[in-house]
């Protein structure tokens, strides 16, 4: 594990960042890779395919995709509303979702088409955004994680994103198709990898717990708020396109790679990610590890391939 070795990002205030060891242990994912399939695929592929420097299969965003992803507003699905209301968590989750988008609860409720009185059980504060943020920073930091979370290693040199889609579907549905079936559904090709927008279309077709959106351009604050809502609010994993640079404490050198965030610090300073490339390289020590939000954001910006929330 890289958790105890990584330095925290200098982009986050030192006063707000706890030491990694001060956080309660995060849930440990369960390894579920098909190692036989990985070995077979490696044996059947010519060396040039295996040794494409910096390639793991996530396509970079086009200018058109970036433009289309702007000004999106995320809303709860009908299934989420029903379940959250039954669990008594609709107000708190809706508040986190509003904060993630810089909106008041009342404004998001209007967009969603939900009467505020039926949503909120207490008087609205003038600024839920700042109050939620302050409460998170004041509380002792803990990990908010998904468990049991299943880890799938990519079975080909170019299938990092299908592996992440499998992890996501296994969490939501309790089961997932084989990597080849998922890759076909995502439009994955060995010479080009996978487009995140296409993969998310497939992901949304395969479940109705969450209408995932793709973000290609965001501030660090927006990204961490989106990830916090996804993991802590909706209780779902997030897929993130990153540029892995060994010089910046990443385990590999991959120019556009997909990792899956399954746990987040309650004060939003760091996440735990599953890296599907680790089992492809037969390096189980790199299956999951900690990344400070600032470092993750830099890797996201450099990759230019998007994240989901």
N, C-alpha and C positions, 0 to 999 in steps of 0.2 A: 504493500500500500504506500502511496505517496503522501498520505495525509500529514504525517509528522514532518515531512521534509520541505513542503512547499511554503514559500514566503507569502504573506498577505499582500495584496495589491496596494501600491502607494496612492492609488486614485481614491481610496476610501479613507475618511478621517480616522486617524489612529485611535481617537477616543471612542469611536463607534464600533471598532472591530475587536472582537474577543480573540484570545488565543484559541487555536483549534482545539487544544486539549481541554478548554473550559466548557465546551459544548458536550451535552450528553451524547452517548454513542448513537450514531445514525443506524437505521436498519440495514442489514447486510443482504444484498440481492442473492438470489438462488441461481447458480449456474445451470443453464438449460441448453447449451450449445450442442449441435450434432458434430462432434469432432471427427467422426468417420466421414461425413460429407465434406468437411473442410479439407481433410487429408486427400480424399479422392479428387476433389476439384483442383487442388494444387498439383497433384501428379499428372492431371490431364491437360494442364495449360502450359503453353510454351513459355520459356523463361522471360522473353521480352514483355509479356503481359504482366507477369508477376512483379517485374522490377521497374515498372513505370514510376519514376521518382515523383513523390508528392501526390499520387493518385489513389483515392480510396472510393470515389464514386459519386460525390455530390456536385451537381452542376452549379455554376455561378449564376447569379441573377442577371437577367437582361434588363435594360432600361425600361422596357414596357412593363415587366413584372414589378419592378420597383414602383413605378408610377401607379399601377393598379392597386398596389397594396396600401397606398396612402389613404388617410381619412376614413379608415374602417372603424366601425363601432361594434364592439363585441357584446352580445347579449346572451342570456341564459336560454337553453333549450327548454321546451315544455316539459320534457322528462326531468331535467334538472330542477325546475321550479317545483314540480310535484314532489320530488324526493326531498329536496331541501326544506320545503314547508312541512313535510311529514316528520323530518328529523329536528325541526325547530332551529334550522341553521340558515334560513333564507335571508334574514336581515343581515347577519354577519357576512355571509358570502357575497351578497349584493353590494354591501358597503366596500368590501375589498375590490370587487370588480369595478365599481365606480372610481375608487382611488386609482386603480391601475390605468385608467383612461383620463385622469385629471378632471373627472366630472363629479358633481354633487349627486347624492343618492336620488334626489328629486328629479334632476335632469335626466339621469339614466332611466329612471322609472317611466318618465314621460316618453322617452324614445322606445323603450321596451313595450309600452302600452299597458303598464300595470298601475292601478290606482295606488298612490303612495300610502293611503290609510290602510290598505289591505296588506301592504308590504312591511311597514314599520310599526313596531309595537311601542315605541316611545317617541317623544318629540324630537324632530330633527335638529341637529346642531347646525349652526351656520356654515361650518367648514368641516365636513367629515374627512376630507383629504388630510388636513394637518393633524387632526385628532388621532386618526388611525396611525399615522406615521409616528407621532410622539409616543403613543402607547407601545408600539413595537420596539422603539429604541429604549424605552424605560424598563421594559420587562427583561429579566435575565434571559440571555439567548439560549435557545434549545434548537434541536433539529426537528423539523417537521418532514417526515418521510413516508413513502409508500411501502407497505409490507403486507404480505410477501410479494416482492418484486422479482420477476424472472429476467435473467440476463441471457441474451442471445448474441453469440459472436457472428460476424459476417462470414458467409461460407465461400465468398468469392472476393477477389481483390477490389471489386467495384460495388459491393452491395452493403455498404455501411448504413444507408438510409432504409432499405428494406429490413435490415436487422432491427433498427430502431422502431420501425412501424410494427414489427412483430412484438417487441417488448411492450409497446403501447397497447396493442390489441389484446395481448395476453392479460394485461392489467385490467382493462375495461371489460372484456368479454369472458375472461377465465380460460380462453383457448385462443389459438392462432393457427393459421395455415402454414404450410412449409414455406421456406424462403423463396423457392422458385415460383410458387403461386403468388406470393406477395409481390415479388419483383415484377412478374408479368402484369399484375394489377396496377403497379406504379409506373409502368412504361420504362423499366430499367433496361439499359443496353450496355454490353461490356465495353464498347468503345466510347460511351458518353456518360455512363452512370445514370443518376436519377435526378429529375427536377423536383424540388421540394413542393412546388405548387401542385404538380401531378400526384405526388405521393399523398398530400393532404386531401386531395379530392377522393382518392381511394380510401384513406383512413376515415373520412367522414361518411362515406358510403357504407362502411363496415360496422359502424356503431352510431348510436344516437344519444350517448351520454354527453357529448361535447361537440360543438361546431367549431373545430379548430380553424384558426386564421393563421396566415403566414405574414411575418413582418420582415422586411428587408432593410429598413432604415429606421433607427430609433436612437434616442439618447440612452446613456447608461442608466439613468433613473427610470426611464420608461421600461427598459428591458427587465430590470430587476423587479419592478412592480408587476409586469406581465408574468414573470416566472413565479412570483410569490402568489399571485392569484391562482395560476394554473395548479401549482402543487399544494399550497396551503389552503386556498379557497375552494377550488373545484375538486381537489384530491386526485389529480391526474398528472401523468408525466409530460415533459416538454422536450421537443427535438430541437437541437441547436447546431447550426453550421459553424464550424470553427476552422481556423488555420492553426494547426498544431506545429509549434516551433520548439525544438528541444532546448534552444537557447533561452526560452521563456518558461521552462519547467513543464513542458508537455512531454509525454513519453515517446512521441513519434514526430516525423517530419512529413506532414500531410497538408497540402495547400487548401483543400476544401473537403472537409470531413464532417460526419454527423455523429454527435454524441447525444445521449439521452439523460436529461436531468430528472432524478427521482427523489431528491431530498433537498431542502433549503433551510438555511439558518433563519430563525424567527426574526432576526434583525436585518435580514436581507443582505448580509455581507458575503455569503458564499453558498455554493451548491455542491452536491455530490453528483457525479455523472458516471454513467456506464459507457465504456468505450468499446464498441464491437470489434475494433481492429485487433484488440489484444488476443482473442482466441484464434484469430486468423494467423497471428504471428506466434501462437503457442506460448504466450506470455501472460499466464493467469494473474500475475501480480499487478497487471495494468488494467484489469477488467473494470474496476471502479475506483475513483479517487476524488479528492477535494480540489475545487478551483474557487479562488476568490472572485467575487463578482467583477472587480475591475479587470482582472486578467482574462476572465471569460469574455468580457465585453470587447477588449482589444482583439481577441481571437475571432470574435464574431464579425467585427468591422473589417478585419483583414480578409476574411474568407469571402464576404459578399455573397452569401448563399442562403441567408435567412434563418429565422427560428419560428417555432410554432407556439401558440398559446391559446 
